[in-house]
Amino acid sequence: MGSRFQAAIAELIAERGLPRELVIETVRRALLDVYRKVAHVNEPIDVLVDKTGEVHMYITKKVVAQVADPAHEISLAEAQRMKPHAALGEQMPVESPELLERIPVRSAGQLILQRIREAEQNHIIDSFKDRIDEIVVGTILRREPDNSYVLDLGKLEGILAEKDQLRTEHYRPNQRLRVYVMEIKRSSGRAPIVAVSRTHVNMIKRLFEQEVPEIMDGTVEIKHFVREAGSRTKVAVHARREGLDPIGACIGVRGSRINNIVNELGGEKIDIIPWDADPAVFVANALSPAKPIRVDLREADHTAVVTVPERQLSLAIGRDGQNARLAARLTGWRIDVVKANQEAEPTEASGIKGR
């Protein structure tokens, strides 16, 4: 029975590329829900879709000596023809083709398609969710009116919103692009949408993992990293193996590794900082390329007063305070930069706070 749904099920499996078991279970649940809605009763029924796609409906009946309610009871003799060891009082499923005839094909078809779309989105999300927080390669398909770009990521499309684009870059159709996957969003269409970014701070970590084997295998650890996308990034690294130079590992032979990362980000400046357990040393390192003379830590207000040579004052602060600002975020300390001959008052960099 149920052959009228058989062709539709076969077509869904072929069209959607979903596992047969998933389609069959989705159809089974949809038919059950449609029947209960149409019948306006909550009868003890079940639906089975066999391997060929044929649908069977069952109602649970009680085995009795004499049938008084044929809709819910079955005689012992009839029950034993179907199940030799059936006993009086037993509840058993009995195939009831007439129940299937009550299901309106149009309503069932609409609900099945709706459920299949939901199942398809769930299946795609499950198969792609391990790519969240990773870098993938996509091809730009088109630019949207809101200045976002749609990327072909294979089975899914990615959306690179304007806020997630590097201001130093210009994109064009058919351009291949490495992007960071932030999340997968359900959509009203057939497939989910993947939100991707070129500005997300975690893209830095993933690029270093791809380019520096020592980071991927754990012998070099990224302790902290901060980024002002398209402009400058600071990355604090630490060697877990004695004798290993973490800075050299990140830079690579003749700068090959760090250059690959910089080129990938359109020339974004990257400072690789040696992490140190001593916060004063770490703050001094974080102000690179400036070389502080002294760092005094004030625990009361969590401020690091950093003394630098006068000629390096602007270098330590950076354009628009960027170098000191990123150093503060990297270390978690409020940073005041003062000149070597200035004893009391901090410079205009005073007030920059860490995260």
N, C-alpha and C positions, 0 to 999 in steps of 0.2 A: 504494500500500500504506500501511498504518498509519492507515487511516481511523478505527480504533477510538479513537485519541487525538485526532482532529481536533476533535471537539465539545468535549472537555475543554480543549484549548488555546484555542479561541475563547471559552469561558466564562471562563477565567482572564484573558484580555486584557480582556474586557468588565467583569468584576467588580473587578479590582484597579486598573484605570486605569494599568497599567504600559505602557511602550513595547513594541510588538509584537516588536521585535528582541530585547529583553531576555528576554521570556517564551520566545520560540522557542529562544534559546541556552541558557536555563536548563533547558528541557525536554530539549533535545538532550543536554546533559551528564548529566542525571539518567538518561535511558534508557541511555546508554552505560555508566554506572556500574552500573546494575541488571543489564544483560546480563552484564557481566564478573563480577559477583558470583555470578550464577546459573550461568553457563557454567563457572566455575572455571578459565578459561583467559584468556590475554592475547593473543587473536588480533588481527591487524592489521585491526580493523574501524572503521567510522565511522558516524555517524548524521547524517542530513540532514533537517531539517524545512523544507518549502518554504513559500512565502508564504501558501498556503491552510491551513497547519497540518497537512498530511499528512506522515506520517513514513516515511522510507526508510532502510534499513540496507544498508551496503556492506561487503564483505570484499575485501581486497587479494589478488589472485591473480597468479601468474606466467604469462606467455604462453609456451606450449611447443608443440613440433611434435606431440607425442603425450601425452595426459593420462594420468598414472599416479595422481595424487592429486586427485580432483575438488573436494575441499574447499578446496584451495589452488592449483590450477592451472586454466588455461583454454587451449583450443586456439587456434592462430593464426587459424583460419577464424572461429571464434565471436567472438574478440576483435576482428577486423576488421569484423565486422557492427556492432559497437557503436562501434568507433573505427577508421575506414578506414586510418589510418596506424600502427596497432599493429604492433610488431615483436617478434620472438622475444627472450625474456629480459626483456622489459619487465614492470614491476609495475604493475598497473592495478586500480582499484576496480570491483567488479562488484556490482550490486544483488542482494541475497539475501533475499527476502521471508521465507524459512523462519527466518532468524535472529530476525526481529521476533516471530514466533510463540512463541519461547522465553521471551519476557519476560512474567512474571506481571503482569497488569494491577493487582492490588491492591498489590503491592510497589512497582511503578512509580508508581502514584498517590500513595502515601504519601511516597515520596522526592521526587516532583515538588512536592507541596504544601510539604514542608519547605524545599526549595530555593527555591521561590517566595517563601516568607515571608522567607528570608534575603535574597533579591534585592530584595524590597520594602523591607526595612529599609535595605539598602545604598543603594537609590535615594532613599529619603526623606532619609537622612543626607547623601548627596551634594547633594541639592537644598536642604538647610537649613544646611549647614555654614558658608556665608558669613554666617549670622546669628549665629554664635558671636562673643562679645565685642561684641555690639551690643545695642541696646534694642529690644524688640518690645512690642506691645500685646496683652494677652490678656484674656479674660473668665473670672472665677472661676466654676467649675462646682460645686464642693463642698469641704467640709472633711473630712479623713481622721481616723481615730482617733488617729494620731500627731501631730495638730495641724498637719500640712502641708495645703496647699491645691492642688487640681488646677485648672489653667487651660486653657481652650480657646485654642490658638494657631493655629487653622485646621486644617491636616492633622495636626497633632501636639498632644499634651497636654503641658503644662508642670507641673512639680512645684515649688512654693514651700515648701521645708522650713522648719520652725520656726526654725532657726538663721539662715535667710536673710530672715526677716521683721523689719520695723522694730517695735521694742517700743512705739513711739508710735502705731502704726496698728491699726485694727480692720477686718477684711475680711468681706465678705458675698457670698453668691451673686449672680451677674449683674453684679457690679462690674467695670468695666473698669480695667485696671491696667497701667502701664508697668513692665516688668521687664527685668533684664539677663540675657542668655543666657550661662551658664557653660559648659555642655557638653551633648552629646547622648549618652544612654546606651542601649545595646541592651537590649531587654526580652524576656521569654519570650512576650509577646503579639504582636499583629500589627504594632504600630508602636513605634518607639523612644520613649523618654521624654526630655524636655528639662528639664534642671536649671536653674532660674532663681533670681534673687536680687533683693532690694531693698536689701541691705546691702553688696554687693560694692563695693570702693573704685573700680573702674573705671566704675561707674555714674555717678559724678560727672563723669568726663571726657566720657562720651558725652552727658550732659545739657548740659554746657557747649557741646559741639560742635553740638548741636541748637538751642540758644538763642542762641548768639553766632556770627554769620556770619564775624566776623574770625578766630575760632579755626578754623572749618571751612576757610576759604580760606588759612590759614597765616600771616596777617599778625600774629596774636597767638598766641603759643605757651604752652601749659601746660608749665612746666618740671618742677614737682613737685607732688604732692598727697597728702594723708593724711586719713584719715577715722576717726572713731569713730561708726559708723552710728547714726542717730537722735538724735545729740547735737550733734556739731560736726565741721566739715571745714575744712581750710586748703588753699588752692590758690595756688601761686606762678605768676605769669604774666609774660610778657616780650613787648614789642613788637618785631617784626622790621622795622617801617617807621618811620623817623624822624618824630617829631612826633605819632605815634599814642599815645593814652593807653590802655594795656591795661586798667587798672582801670575806667575809664569805659566802655570797650567791653563789659566783662563785666557791669557794673551796668545799663547801658541807660538810656534816657530815663525819668526819675523812678523808677528802680529796676525797670523792667519786666522786664528779662531775669533779673536775680538773683532777683527775687520769684517768677518762674515756676518756677525751680529749687527755691527754698526751699519753695514750696507743694507742688511735686511730691513732696518728701521729708518732708512732714508737719511743716514748721516747723524742720527741722534748721538750726542756725546755720552760716553759711558765711563764713569770712574770706578775702577776696581779697588776696593779698600780692604786692607788686612784687618780682620776683626780681632779684638783683644778683650780679654776678660776684665782688664783694668779700664774702667770707664773713662778715665782721664786720657789714657793712651788712645782709646777708641775714638774719643771726640777729636783728638789731634789728627788722627789718621783720616777721619771723616771730612775734615776741611781741605783735604787734598784738592788741588795741587799746591795750596798754601802750606807752609811749614811753620807751625806755631812754635814759639819759644817756651811757653808755659801754659798749663791748663790748671786752673784752680776751681775745685768743685764746691759749690755751696749747697749742702744737703737741705737746708731749711726751705729754700724755694726751688730746689732741683735745677739750679743754674750752673752752667760751666762758663767761667770767665776765661776767655782765651786770649793770650797775649801773642801778637804777631809783629814782625818787623814792619816799620812804617811803610816800606816800599811794597810790602805784600798785603797791605790792608784791603785794597780793592779786590785783590785776587781771592782773599779769604771770604770776603762778603759776596762777591760775584755780582753780575749784572742784575739789577733789581733785587738784590739780596738772595739770589737763587742758590748760590753755593752754601751759604750759611743756613738757609732755610731747609735745604735737603739734608745737610749734615745734622740739623736738629731733629728732623723726622727720622733719620736713620738711627740715631743714637738714643732718642727719647729724652734728651736733655735740652732745656732752654739754653741757647748759646748767646753770649755777649762777647763781641770781638773788640779788643782794645789794642791801641798802638803800644809799642814797647816803651815809649817815653810818656805814656799817659797812665797815670796812677789811679785816678778817681772815676772819671766819667767815661762810660762806654760810648762807642760810636753809634751811628745811625742803625747799625744792625741789631742793637739792643731790642729785646722784645720778641725776637723770633722764637717760637715755641716748637718743641718736639711733639710727636703724636701722643 
